[in-house]
């Protein structure tokens, strides 16, 4: 069984890497990009029967800094 965890900075948290990407896109001639939020995707290979609660505990313990980041679990 696989799960994909999407981790993003929460709204209101400064995203300097996203801002650098937005600036670089503008410098490369891509207009109309008003904002960029950068995040990470973590793909997990899990034993069958791993519960959503167990995956959430993984996220809250290690995979996401829940003070400044939110996460979303996607089962594949």
Backbone as XML, in Angstrom:
<?xml version="1.0"?>
<chain id="A" units="angstrom">
  <residue number="1" name="UNK">
    <atom name="N" x="0.848" y="-1.167" z="0.000"/>
    <atom name="CA" x="0.000" y="0.000" z="0.000"/>
    <atom name="C" x="0.896" y="1.233" z="0.000"/>
  </residue>
  <residue number="2" name="UNK">
    <atom name="N" x="0.475" y="2.239" z="-0.713"/>
    <atom name="CA" x="1.239" y="3.489" z="-0.775"/>
    <atom name="C" x="0.375" y="4.636" z="-0.291"/>
  </residue>
  <residue number="3" name="UNK">
    <atom name="N" x="1.050" y="5.630" z="0.259"/>
    <atom name="CA" x="0.394" y="6.883" z="0.629"/>
    <atom name="C" x="1.330" y="8.012" z="0.227"/>
  </residue>
  <residue number="4" name="UNK">
    <atom name="N" x="0.741" y="9.104" z="-0.166"/>
    <atom name="CA" x="1.498" y="10.301" z="-0.515"/>
    <atom name="C" x="1.094" y="11.389" z="0.471"/>
  </residue>
  <residue number="5" name="UNK">
    <atom name="N" x="2.085" y="12.036" z="1.058"/>
    <atom name="CA" x="1.842" y="13.115" z="2.004"/>
    <atom name="C" x="2.287" y="14.421" z="1.355"/>
  </residue>
  <residue number="6" name="UNK">
    <atom name="N" x="1.365" y="15.374" z="1.266"/>
    <atom name="CA" x="1.653" y="16.702" z="0.727"/>
    <atom name="C" x="1.823" y="17.646" z="1.913"/>
  </residue>
  <residue number="7" name="UNK">
    <atom name="N" x="2.977" y="18.306" z="1.993"/>
    <atom name="CA" x="3.275" y="19.213" z="3.091"/>
    <atom name="C" x="3.479" y="20.614" z="2.518"/>
  </residue>
  <residue number="8" name="UNK">
    <atom name="N" x="2.746" y="21.583" z="3.077"/>
    <atom name="CA" x="2.849" y="22.977" z="2.620"/>
    <atom name="C" x="2.935" y="23.897" z="3.824"/>
  </residue>
  <residue number="9" name="UNK">
    <atom name="N" x="3.591" y="25.035" z="3.633"/>
    <atom name="CA" x="3.578" y="26.052" z="4.672"/>
    <atom name="C" x="2.152" y="26.555" z="4.841"/>
  </residue>
  <residue number="10" name="UNK">
    <atom name="N" x="1.784" y="26.849" z="6.075"/>
    <atom name="CA" x="0.451" y="27.380" z="6.344"/>
    <atom name="C" x="0.329" y="28.790" z="5.769"/>
  </residue>
  <residue number="11" name="UNK">
    <atom name="N" x="-0.910" y="29.195" z="5.481"/>
    <atom name="CA" x="-1.160" y="30.556" z="5.018"/>
    <atom name="C" x="-0.632" y="31.528" z="6.059"/>
  </residue>
  <residue number="12" name="UNK">
    <atom name="N" x="-0.010" y="32.589" z="5.588"/>
    <atom name="CA" x="0.517" y="33.604" z="6.486"/>
    <atom name="C" x="1.964" y="33.379" z="6.890"/>
  </residue>
  <residue number="13" name="UNK">
    <atom name="N" x="2.512" y="32.191" z="6.604"/>
    <atom name="CA" x="3.916" y="31.918" z="6.912"/>
    <atom name="C" x="4.746" y="32.330" z="5.706"/>
  </residue>
  <residue number="14" name="UNK">
    <atom name="N" x="5.768" y="33.133" z="5.933"/>
    <atom name="CA" x="6.642" y="33.606" z="4.868"/>
    <atom name="C" x="7.275" y="32.416" z="4.143"/>
  </residue>
  <residue number="15" name="UNK">
    <atom name="N" x="7.255" y="32.452" z="2.816"/>
    <atom name="CA" x="7.801" y="31.370" z="1.986"/>
    <atom name="C" x="8.894" y="31.949" z="1.093"/>
  </residue>
  <residue number="16" name="UNK">
    <atom name="N" x="10.129" y="32.107" z="1.596"/>
    <atom name="CA" x="11.186" y="32.711" z="0.783"/>
    <atom name="C" x="11.539" y="31.901" z="-0.458"/>
  </residue>
  <residue number="17" name="UNK">
    <atom name="N" x="11.449" y="30.584" z="-0.379"/>
    <atom name="CA" x="11.753" y="29.771" z="-1.558"/>
    <atom name="C" x="10.676" y="29.961" z="-2.621"/>
  </residue>
  <residue number="18" name="UNK">
    <atom name="N" x="9.426" y="30.033" z="-2.215"/>
    <atom name="CA" x="8.352" y="30.304" z="-3.159"/>
    <atom name="C" x="8.520" y="31.666" z="-3.809"/>
  </residue>
  <residue number="19" name="UNK">
    <atom name="N" x="8.924" y="32.661" z="-3.022"/>
    <atom name="CA" x="9.149" y="34.006" z="-3.565"/>
    <atom name="C" x="10.310" y="34.010" z="-4.550"/>
  </residue>
  <residue number="20" name="UNK">
    <atom name="N" x="11.370" y="33.250" z="-4.273"/>
    <atom name="CA" x="12.498" y="33.154" z="-5.201"/>
    <atom name="C" x="12.062" y="32.509" z="-6.518"/>
  </residue>
  <residue number="21" name="UNK">
    <atom name="N" x="11.193" y="31.495" z="-6.438"/>
    <atom name="CA" x="10.682" y="30.855" z="-7.657"/>
    <atom name="C" x="9.839" y="31.840" z="-8.456"/>
  </residue>
  <residue number="22" name="UNK">
    <atom name="N" x="8.962" y="32.595" z="-7.765"/>
    <atom name="CA" x="8.129" y="33.591" z="-8.446"/>
    <atom name="C" x="8.995" y="34.623" z="-9.153"/>
  </residue>
  <residue number="23" name="UNK">
    <atom name="N" x="10.028" y="35.097" z="-8.469"/>
    <atom name="CA" x="10.923" y="36.090" z="-9.052"/>
    <atom name="C" x="11.662" y="35.515" z="-10.270"/>
  </residue>
  <residue number="24" name="UNK">
    <atom name="N" x="12.160" y="34.281" z="-10.152"/>
    <atom name="CA" x="12.888" y="33.653" z="-11.262"/>
    <atom name="C" x="11.979" y="33.446" z="-12.473"/>
  </residue>
  <residue number="25" name="UNK">
    <atom name="N" x="10.733" y="33.059" z="-12.248"/>
    <atom name="CA" x="9.798" y="32.899" z="-13.369"/>
    <atom name="C" x="9.599" y="34.218" z="-14.101"/>
  </residue>
  <residue number="26" name="UNK">
    <atom name="N" x="9.458" y="35.302" z="-13.328"/>
    <atom name="CA" x="9.333" y="36.622" z="-13.946"/>
    <atom name="C" x="10.562" y="36.995" z="-14.748"/>
  </residue>
  <residue number="27" name="UNK">
    <atom name="N" x="11.751" y="36.698" z="-14.208"/>
    <atom name="CA" x="13.001" y="36.998" z="-14.903"/>
    <atom name="C" x="13.148" y="36.182" z="-16.181"/>
  </residue>
  <residue number="28" name="UNK">
    <atom name="N" x="12.521" y="35.015" z="-16.224"/>
    <atom name="CA" x="12.569" y="34.174" z="-17.419"/>
    <atom name="C" x="11.488" y="34.525" z="-18.435"/>
  </residue>
  <residue number="29" name="UNK">
    <atom name="N" x="10.690" y="35.547" z="-18.131"/>
    <atom name="CA" x="9.696" y="36.022" z="-19.081"/>
    <atom name="C" x="8.300" y="35.479" z="-18.873"/>
  </residue>
  <residue number="30" name="UNK">
    <atom name="N" x="8.064" y="34.752" z="-17.807"/>
    <atom name="CA" x="6.722" y="34.243" z="-17.527"/>
    <atom name="C" x="5.952" y="35.303" z="-16.756"/>
  </residue>
  <residue number="31" name="UNK">
    <atom name="N" x="4.963" y="35.879" z="-17.412"/>
    <atom name="CA" x="4.187" y="36.923" z="-16.749"/>
    <atom name="C" x="2.923" y="36.314" z="-16.145"/>
  </residue>
  <residue number="32" name="UNK">
    <atom name="N" x="2.320" y="37.054" z="-15.249"/>
    <atom name="CA" x="1.054" y="36.620" z="-14.684"/>
    <atom name="C" x="1.176" y="35.703" z="-13.481"/>
  </residue>
  <residue number="33" name="UNK">
    <atom name="N" x="2.382" y="35.476" z="-12.981"/>
    <atom name="CA" x="2.545" y="34.662" z="-11.780"/>
    <atom name="C" x="2.573" y="35.616" z="-10.591"/>
  </residue>
  <residue number="34" name="UNK">
    <atom name="N" x="1.483" y="35.665" z="-9.857"/>
    <atom name="CA" x="1.359" y="36.614" z="-8.747"/>
    <atom name="C" x="1.882" y="36.053" z="-7.433"/>
  </residue>
  <residue number="35" name="UNK">
    <atom name="N" x="1.983" y="34.737" z="-7.314"/>
    <atom name="CA" x="2.484" y="34.151" z="-6.081"/>
    <atom name="C" x="2.816" y="32.688" z="-6.276"/>
  </residue>
  <residue number="36" name="UNK">
    <atom name="N" x="3.747" y="32.207" z="-5.479"/>
    <atom name="CA" x="4.153" y="30.798" z="-5.515"/>
    <atom name="C" x="4.279" y="30.321" z="-4.076"/>
  </residue>
  <residue number="37" name="UNK">
    <atom name="N" x="3.725" y="29.169" z="-3.785"/>
    <atom name="CA" x="3.914" y="28.498" z="-2.503"/>
    <atom name="C" x="4.621" y="27.188" z="-2.809"/>
  </residue>
  <residue number="38" name="UNK">
    <atom name="N" x="5.722" y="26.941" z="-2.152"/>
    <atom name="CA" x="6.536" y="25.762" z="-2.396"/>
    <atom name="C" x="6.312" y="24.783" z="-1.251"/>
  </residue>
  <residue number="39" name="UNK">
    <atom name="N" x="6.285" y="23.496" z="-1.559"/>
    <atom name="CA" x="6.089" y="22.487" z="-0.535"/>
    <atom name="C" x="6.887" y="21.236" z="-0.850"/>
  </residue>
  <residue number="40" name="UNK">
    <atom name="N" x="6.497" y="20.146" z="-0.213"/>
    <atom name="CA" x="7.191" y="18.882" z="-0.472"/>
    <atom name="C" x="6.168" y="17.752" z="-0.523"/>
  </residue>
  <residue number="41" name="UNK">
    <atom name="N" x="6.547" y="16.702" z="-1.234"/>
    <atom name="CA" x="5.717" y="15.509" z="-1.353"/>
    <atom name="C" x="6.556" y="14.332" z="-0.868"/>
  </residue>
  <residue number="42" name="UNK">
    <atom name="N" x="5.977" y="13.537" z="0.020"/>
    <atom name="CA" x="6.653" y="12.368" z="0.565"/>
    <atom name="C" x="5.804" y="11.147" z="0.225"/>
  </residue>
  <residue number="43" name="UNK">
    <atom name="N" x="6.396" y="10.178" z="-0.458"/>
    <atom name="CA" x="5.667" y="8.969" z="-0.812"/>
    <atom name="C" x="6.116" y="7.841" z="0.107"/>
  </residue>
  <residue number="44" name="UNK">
    <atom name="N" x="5.153" y="7.194" z="0.733"/>
    <atom name="CA" x="5.424" y="6.128" z="1.698"/>
    <atom name="C" x="4.955" y="4.789" z="1.152"/>
  </residue>
  <residue number="45" name="UNK">
    <atom name="N" x="5.800" y="3.764" z="1.260"/>
    <atom name="CA" x="5.406" y="2.384" z="1.010"/>
    <atom name="C" x="5.075" y="1.793" z="2.374"/>
  </residue>
  <residue number="46" name="UNK">
    <atom name="N" x="3.830" y="1.403" z="2.577"/>
    <atom name="CA" x="3.351" y="0.981" z="3.888"/>
    <atom name="C" x="2.823" y="-0.451" z="3.857"/>
  </residue>
  <residue number="47" name="UNK">
    <atom name="N" x="2.819" y="-1.086" z="5.016"/>
    <atom name="CA" x="2.212" y="-2.401" z="5.148"/>
    <atom name="C" x="0.707" y="-2.271" z="4.976"/>
  </residue>
  <residue number="48" name="UNK">
    <atom name="N" x="0.095" y="-3.292" z="4.393"/>
    <atom name="CA" x="-1.367" y="-3.297" z="4.284"/>
    <atom name="C" x="-1.966" y="-3.156" z="5.673"/>
  </residue>
  <residue number="49" name="UNK">
    <atom name="N" x="-3.028" y="-2.395" z="5.770"/>
    <atom name="CA" x="-3.695" y="-2.219" z="7.047"/>
    <atom name="C" x="-3.197" y="-1.040" z="7.860"/>
  </residue>
  <residue number="50" name="UNK">
    <atom name="N" x="-2.192" y="-0.306" z="7.354"/>
    <atom name="CA" x="-1.744" y="0.890" z="8.072"/>
    <atom name="C" x="-2.882" y="1.896" z="8.068"/>
  </residue>
  <residue number="51" name="UNK">
    <atom name="N" x="-3.262" y="2.358" z="9.241"/>
    <atom name="CA" x="-4.431" y="3.233" z="9.362"/>
    <atom name="C" x="-4.083" y="4.683" z="9.053"/>
  </residue>
  <residue number="52" name="UNK">
    <atom name="N" x="-5.123" y="5.455" z="8.733"/>
    <atom name="CA" x="-4.949" y="6.891" z="8.528"/>
    <atom name="C" x="-4.421" y="7.554" z="9.794"/>
  </residue>
  <residue number="53" name="UNK">
    <atom name="N" x="-4.862" y="7.079" z="10.947"/>
    <atom name="CA" x="-4.375" y="7.634" z="12.212"/>
    <atom name="C" x="-2.875" y="7.422" z="12.372"/>
  </residue>
  <residue number="54" name="UNK">
    <atom name="N" x="-2.394" y="6.256" z="11.964"/>
    <atom name="CA" x="-0.962" y="5.958" z="12.041"/>
    <atom name="C" x="-0.173" y="6.884" z="11.110"/>
  </residue>
  <residue number="55" name="UNK">
    <atom name="N" x="-0.672" y="7.093" z="9.904"/>
    <atom name="CA" x="-0.005" y="7.989" z="8.962"/>
    <atom name="C" x="-0.016" y="9.416" z="9.506"/>
  </residue>
  <residue number="56" name="UNK">
    <atom name="N" x="-1.124" y="9.839" z="10.075"/>
    <atom name="CA" x="-1.207" y="11.175" z="10.672"/>
    <atom name="C" x="-0.194" y="11.339" z="11.795"/>
  </residue>
  <residue number="57" name="UNK">
    <atom name="N" x="-0.007" y="10.298" z="12.595"/>
    <atom name="CA" x="0.990" y="10.367" z="13.667"/>
    <atom name="C" x="2.397" y="10.496" z="13.095"/>
  </residue>
  <residue number="58" name="UNK">
    <atom name="N" x="2.658" y="9.818" z="11.969"/>
    <atom name="CA" x="3.954" y="9.960" z="11.297"/>
    <atom name="C" x="4.169" y="11.413" z="10.884"/>
  </residue>
  <residue number="59" name="UNK">
    <atom name="N" x="3.118" y="12.002" z="10.318"/>
    <atom name="CA" x="3.205" y="13.395" z="9.859"/>
    <atom name="C" x="3.471" y="14.339" z="11.019"/>
  </residue>
  <residue number="60" name="UNK">
    <atom name="N" x="2.721" y="14.168" z="12.084"/>
    <atom name="CA" x="2.820" y="15.087" z="13.208"/>
    <atom name="C" x="4.089" y="14.880" z="14.032"/>
  </residue>
  <residue number="61" name="UNK">
    <atom name="N" x="4.671" y="13.692" z="13.950"/>
    <atom name="CA" x="5.889" y="13.402" z="14.693"/>
    <atom name="C" x="7.150" y="13.789" z="13.921"/>
  </residue>
  <residue number="62" name="UNK">
    <atom name="N" x="7.149" y="13.559" z="12.600"/>
    <atom name="CA" x="8.388" y="13.734" z="11.837"/>
    <atom name="C" x="8.222" y="14.468" z="10.511"/>
  </residue>
  <residue number="63" name="UNK">
    <atom name="N" x="7.218" y="14.132" z="9.743"/>
    <atom name="CA" x="7.170" y="14.574" z="8.351"/>
    <atom name="C" x="6.789" y="16.032" z="8.170"/>
  </residue>
  <residue number="64" name="UNK">
    <atom name="N" x="6.036" y="16.606" z="9.088"/>
    <atom name="CA" x="5.619" y="18.011" z="8.972"/>
    <atom name="C" x="5.858" y="18.727" z="10.289"/>
  </residue>
  <residue number="65" name="UNK">
    <atom name="N" x="6.275" y="19.961" z="10.195"/>
    <atom name="CA" x="6.373" y="20.829" z="11.369"/>
    <atom name="C" x="5.013" y="21.504" z="11.499"/>
  </residue>
  <residue number="66" name="UNK">
    <atom name="N" x="4.153" y="20.947" z="12.321"/>
    <atom name="CA" x="2.754" y="21.386" z="12.355"/>
    <atom name="C" x="2.561" y="22.786" z="12.928"/>
  </residue>
  <residue number="67" name="UNK">
    <atom name="N" x="3.616" y="23.393" z="13.451"/>
    <atom name="CA" x="3.518" y="24.786" z="13.883"/>
    <atom name="C" x="3.387" y="25.695" z="12.668"/>
  </residue>
  <residue number="68" name="UNK">
    <atom name="N" x="4.151" y="25.387" z="11.610"/>
    <atom name="CA" x="4.155" y="26.261" z="10.430"/>
    <atom name="C" x="3.703" y="25.568" z="9.150"/>
  </residue>
  <residue number="69" name="UNK">
    <atom name="N" x="3.510" y="24.251" z="9.189"/>
    <atom name="CA" x="3.138" y="23.507" z="7.989"/>
    <atom name="C" x="1.831" y="22.752" z="8.190"/>
  </residue>
  <residue number="70" name="UNK">
    <atom name="N" x="1.102" y="22.587" z="7.098"/>
    <atom name="CA" x="-0.076" y="21.716" z="7.095"/>
    <atom name="C" x="0.256" y="20.527" z="6.184"/>
  </residue>
  <residue number="71" name="UNK">
    <atom name="N" x="-0.514" y="19.476" z="6.326"/>
    <atom name="CA" x="-0.273" y="18.301" z="5.496"/>
    <atom name="C" x="-1.598" y="17.702" z="5.065"/>
  </residue>
  <residue number="72" name="UNK">
    <atom name="N" x="-1.518" y="16.961" z="3.952"/>
    <atom name="CA" x="-2.681" y="16.251" z="3.422"/>
    <atom name="C" x="-2.215" y="14.862" z="3.025"/>
  </residue>
  <residue number="73" name="UNK">
    <atom name="N" x="-2.964" y="13.854" z="3.433"/>
    <atom name="CA" x="-2.633" y="12.461" z="3.138"/>
    <atom name="C" x="-3.463" y="11.986" z="1.960"/>
  </residue>
  <residue number="74" name="UNK">
    <atom name="N" x="-2.800" y="11.368" z="0.997"/>
    <atom name="CA" x="-3.473" y="10.804" z="-0.176"/>
    <atom name="C" x="-3.095" y="9.335" z="-0.263"/>
  </residue>
  <residue number="75" name="UNK">
    <atom name="N" x="-4.078" y="8.471" z="-0.174"/>
    <atom name="CA" x="-3.810" y="7.030" z="-0.353"/>
    <atom name="C" x="-3.784" y="6.726" z="-1.844"/>
  </residue>
  <residue number="76" name="UNK">
    <atom name="N" x="-2.828" y="5.897" z="-2.237"/>
    <atom name="CA" x="-2.674" y="5.561" z="-3.656"/>
    <atom name="C" x="-3.120" y="4.144" z="-3.929"/>
  </residue>
</chain>
